[in-house]
């Protein structure tokens, strides 16, 4: 009797499984036209991700890249597709992308995923006016900075810079990876100096203007500035116009805990740590980057993974423009994610079945006059 019951359960499971695959319930007849809208093939399943972002505050405007090859009229768009918490959404297929140029849907759209090499300037705080805090900052900066070397690839380029009262280059982009690790062995804080953070970041942004490809500045800092010539407003404006995203790893929580051990009479007890943290967040947001608050050294690998995915990974959408002109007025661009069977918005769920809303970051237009190619 038990054997018959077990066989009956297996048969029922097989019937349910087959029915699910073909979009039918066990009691349904031939599939209706309207039922095709709810089949598994009509949606995309993506991996489950954390329920909250790793970065703090809001993410700023995200850049896309559009190239136009005038001879072939080929348009190449590099863009990000993210969930509401800023995580990259994989598994989206070519047929799910609908591209419109001046309102006209484009044909033969090709889609790939790009993992781009990157050029990163790592800007690190090396000390400041308060000698008691310098040792703690030095230890954290060394540890956080060194772990960046674990996530860079063979084709990536890294420059290591530190600042106190002035900006110092420890390793340039043209140095080999094997020389980078030795830099941190010599990372000693000054006995006494200013911490001219604004000046250092402004100089680093200016330096990155001539760097091509995917690039970024990673800032490891408490965010405290003691005597810069530049103002916070000037740095914020430069960050917004630089074209270089800034990712800040704020040491404020760790240094605040360290400073508490010296009591309320220490001169640095008057530092408003929350203000410095907010400024780091606003700089990152203005540049299109992200701000992270380091609560513990255990979070460093996850922060770098988040930075690298956000910086490296793009969808690359390519098509031949239906506009026969090889120059002219700016062309409006719109990219949508659709169900190719129905033309409706693409439905996405994570591996736990939770509905996911996707956001596509693409600029509104491009000019065929300003982008050249062959």
C-alpha positions in Angstrom: 0.0 0.0 0.0 2.8 2.4 0.8 4.4 1.6 -2.5 1.3 2.5 -4.4 1.0 5.7 -2.4 4.6 6.6 -3.2 4.1 5.9 -6.9 1.0 8.1 -6.9 2.9 10.9 -5.4 5.7 10.6 -7.9 3.2 10.5 -10.8 1.6 13.7 -9.5 5.0 15.4 -9.2 5.9 14.5 -12.7 2.5 15.8 -14.0 3.0 19.1 -12.1 6.6 19.4 -13.4 5.7 18.8 -17.0 2.6 21.1 -16.7 4.8 23.9 -15.2 7.4 23.6 -18.0 4.7 24.0 -20.7 2.7 26.6 -18.8 -0.3 24.5 -18.1 -2.0 23.3 -14.9 -2.9 19.6 -14.5 -6.5 20.4 -15.2 -6.0 22.8 -18.1 -6.7 22.0 -21.7 -4.9 23.4 -24.8 -3.1 26.6 -23.8 -5.0 29.8 -24.5 -3.4 32.8 -26.2 -3.7 34.9 -23.1 -2.0 32.3 -20.9 1.3 32.7 -22.8 1.8 36.0 -20.9 2.3 34.1 -17.6 4.6 31.4 -18.8 8.1 31.1 -17.3 9.6 32.1 -20.7 8.0 35.5 -20.3 10.2 36.5 -17.4 13.9 36.6 -16.5 15.3 35.1 -13.3 18.3 36.7 -11.8 20.4 35.7 -8.7 19.1 36.8 -5.3 21.1 39.8 -4.0 21.1 41.5 -0.6 18.0 43.4 0.4 19.9 46.7 0.9 22.8 48.4 -0.8 26.3 48.3 0.6 26.8 52.0 -0.1 25.3 54.8 1.9 22.9 57.6 0.7 21.6 57.9 -2.9 23.5 57.0 -6.0 24.2 59.9 -8.3 23.6 60.1 -12.1 25.2 57.2 -13.9 27.1 57.7 -17.1 26.6 55.7 -20.3 28.9 55.7 -23.4 27.7 56.0 -27.0 30.0 55.6 -30.0 28.9 56.3 -33.6 30.9 54.9 -36.5 29.9 57.2 -39.4 31.1 55.0 -42.2 28.9 52.1 -41.2 26.4 54.0 -39.1 27.0 51.6 -36.3 26.0 52.8 -32.8 27.5 51.2 -29.7 26.0 51.9 -26.4 27.6 50.9 -23.1 25.1 51.1 -20.2 24.2 49.7 -16.8 21.2 47.8 -15.8 20.7 47.7 -12.0 18.1 46.6 -9.4 16.7 49.1 -6.9 19.7 48.6 -4.6 22.3 49.2 -7.3 23.3 45.6 -8.0 24.0 44.6 -11.6 21.3 42.5 -13.2 22.6 39.6 -15.3 20.8 37.1 -17.5 19.1 39.7 -19.7 19.2 38.5 -23.3 19.5 40.2 -26.6 15.8 39.8 -27.4 14.9 41.6 -24.2 16.5 44.9 -25.3 14.4 47.3 -27.4 16.3 50.4 -28.7 14.6 53.4 -30.1 16.3 56.2 -32.0 14.2 59.3 -32.5 11.2 57.2 -31.7 12.0 54.5 -34.3 12.7 51.0 -33.0 16.0 49.7 -34.3 16.4 46.3 -35.9 19.1 43.6 -35.5 20.2 44.8 -32.0 23.2 42.8 -30.7 24.0 42.7 -26.9 27.0 41.5 -25.0 28.3 41.9 -21.4 31.6 43.7 -21.1 34.1 43.2 -18.2 36.3 46.2 -18.8 39.9 46.7 -17.5 40.1 49.7 -15.2 42.4 52.5 -14.2 42.2 53.4 -10.5 43.8 56.1 -8.5 43.8 55.0 -4.9 44.0 58.2 -2.7 44.8 57.5 0.9 44.9 59.6 4.0 48.3 59.3 5.7 48.0 61.5 8.7 47.1 64.9 10.0 47.2 67.4 12.8 46.3 64.9 15.5 49.2 62.7 16.2 47.3 60.3 18.4 45.0 59.4 15.5 47.7 59.0 12.9 48.7 55.5 14.0 45.2 54.2 13.9 44.6 55.8 10.5 47.8 54.4 9.2 46.9 50.9 10.2 43.4 51.0 8.6 44.6 52.7 5.4 47.4 50.1 4.9 45.0 47.2 5.4 42.2 48.7 3.2 44.6 49.8 0.5 46.5 46.5 0.3 43.3 44.5 -0.2 42.6 46.4 -3.4 45.6 44.5 -4.8 43.6 41.3 -4.4 40.9 42.4 -6.8 42.8 44.0 -9.6 43.4 42.1 -12.8 46.4 41.8 -15.1 45.2 44.5 -17.5 44.2 47.0 -14.8 46.3 50.0 -14.0 46.7 51.3 -10.5 48.2 54.5 -9.1 48.8 54.8 -5.3 48.7 58.3 -3.8 48.7 59.6 -0.2 48.1 63.0 1.3 48.7 64.9 4.5 49.6 68.5 4.0 50.5 67.7 0.4 49.8 65.0 -2.2 52.5 62.4 -2.8 52.6 59.8 -5.6 53.8 56.4 -4.2 53.3 54.4 -7.4 52.2 55.6 -10.9 50.0 53.8 -13.5 53.0 52.6 -15.4 54.5 50.6 -12.5 54.2 46.9 -12.4 51.8 45.2 -10.0 54.7 43.5 -8.2 55.9 46.9 -7.0 52.6 48.0 -5.5 52.6 45.7 -2.5 55.9 47.0 -1.3 54.5 50.5 -1.1 52.4 49.6 1.9 55.4 48.3 3.8 56.8 51.9 3.7 53.5 53.6 4.6 54.6 55.6 7.7 52.5 58.6 8.9 54.2 62.0 9.6 54.7 63.1 13.1 52.6 66.2 12.6 51.0 67.8 9.5 47.8 69.2 8.2 45.3 66.9 6.4 44.6 68.9 3.2 42.0 66.5 1.8 40.2 68.9 -0.6 43.5 70.0 -2.2 44.5 66.4 -2.7 41.3 65.2 -4.2 41.1 68.2 -6.5 44.6 67.5 -7.8 43.8 63.8 -8.2 40.6 64.7 -10.2 42.7 66.9 -12.5 45.3 64.2 -13.0 42.6 61.7 -14.0 41.3 63.9 -16.9 43.9 62.5 -19.3 43.3 58.9 -18.3 41.2 57.0 -20.9 38.9 54.0 -20.6 37.0 53.0 -17.5 38.5 54.9 -14.6 37.8 55.9 -11.0 39.2 57.3 -7.8 39.0 55.3 -4.7 39.4 57.5 -1.6 40.3 55.9 1.8 39.9 58.7 4.3 38.2 60.0 7.4 37.0 63.0 5.3 38.5 65.5 7.7 40.1 68.6 6.1 42.2 70.9 8.2 43.8 73.6 6.0 43.2 73.2 2.3 43.2 76.1 -0.1 40.4 74.6 -2.1 36.9 74.7 -0.6 34.4 71.8 -0.3 32.2 73.5 -2.9 35.0 73.7 -5.4 35.7 70.0 -5.0 32.0 69.1 -5.3 31.8 71.1 -8.6 35.0 69.4 -9.9 33.7 66.0 -9.0 30.4 66.6 -10.9 32.2 67.7 -14.0 35.2 65.4 -14.0 33.8 62.3 -15.7 35.6 60.2 -13.1 33.5 58.4 -10.5 34.7 58.7 -6.9 34.3 55.8 -4.5 34.8 56.8 -0.9 35.6 54.3 1.9 35.0 56.4 5.0 37.1 55.7 8.1 35.0 58.1 10.3 33.4 55.4 12.4 36.6 53.6 13.1 38.6 56.8 13.9 35.7 58.1 16.0 35.8 55.0 18.2 39.6 55.4 18.4 39.3 59.0 19.4 36.8 58.2 22.1 39.5 56.4 24.1 41.3 59.8 24.7 38.2 61.3 26.3 36.4 64.7 25.8 39.4 66.9 26.6 41.4 65.8 23.5 41.5 68.5 20.8 40.1 66.1 18.2 37.0 65.4 20.4 35.5 68.5 18.7 35.5 67.0 15.2 32.1 66.6 13.7 32.5 63.1 12.2 29.0 63.0 10.8 29.7 66.2 8.7 32.8 64.7 7.2 31.0 61.5 6.4 28.2 63.4 4.7 30.7 65.3 2.6 32.3 62.1 1.4 28.8 60.9 0.5 28.0 64.0 -1.5 31.4 63.9 -3.4 30.8 60.3 -4.4 27.2 61.1 -5.5 28.1 64.2 -7.5 30.7 62.1 -9.5 28.4 59.1 -10.1 30.3 56.9 -7.7 29.4 55.5 -4.3 30.2 56.1 -0.7 30.9 53.4 1.8 31.2 53.6 5.6 33.7 51.1 7.0 32.2 49.6 10.2 34.8 46.8 10.3 37.7 45.4 8.4 35.6 42.4 7.6 33.5 44.5 5.2 36.4 45.5 3.0 36.3 42.6 0.5 32.5 43.1 0.0 33.0 46.8 -0.6 35.7 46.1 -3.3 33.5 43.5 -5.0 30.7 46.1 -5.1 33.0 48.8 -6.5 34.5 46.5 -9.2 31.2 45.2 -10.4 29.8 48.7 -10.6 32.9 50.0 -12.4 33.7 47.1 -14.7 30.5 45.5 -15.9 28.3 46.9 -18.7 25.9 45.8 -21.2 27.1 46.6 -24.7 24.3 47.2 -27.2 25.2 47.5 -30.9 23.0 48.3 -34.0 23.1 50.0 -37.4 21.2 53.2 -37.2 18.1 53.3 -39.4 18.9 57.0 -39.9 20.7 57.1 -43.2 22.5 60.4 -42.4 26.1 60.2 -41.2 25.8 63.6 -39.4 23.1 66.0 -38.3 21.1 67.0 -35.2 21.4 65.0 -31.9 19.5 61.8 -31.9 17.3 60.8 -29.0 17.9 57.4 -27.5 15.6 55.2 -25.4 16.4 51.7 -24.3 13.6 49.5 -22.8 13.6 45.9 -21.4 10.7 44.0 -22.9 9.1 40.6 -23.2 9.7 39.8 -26.9 6.5 37.7 -27.1 4.2 40.4 -25.9 6.2 43.7 -26.3 5.3 44.5 -22.7 7.8 45.4 -20.0 10.0 42.6 -19.0 9.1 40.9 -15.8 12.0 39.9 -13.6 12.3 37.8 -10.4 15.1 36.7 -8.3 15.9 33.1 -7.5 13.6 33.3 -4.4 10.7 34.4 -6.6 10.7 38.1 -5.5 9.8 40.6 -8.2 12.7 42.8 -9.3 12.4 46.3 -10.9 15.2 47.1 -13.3 16.6 50.5 -14.0 18.4 51.2 -17.3 20.9 54.0 -17.2 21.4 55.5 -20.7 21.9 59.1 -21.8 19.0 60.8 -23.6 20.8 61.5 -26.9 24.0 61.4 -28.9 25.4 63.5 -31.7 26.6 61.9 -34.8 28.7 65.0 -35.5 30.7 64.7 -32.2 31.4 61.0 -32.3 33.5 59.6 -35.1 34.6 56.2 -36.2 34.9 53.9 -39.1 
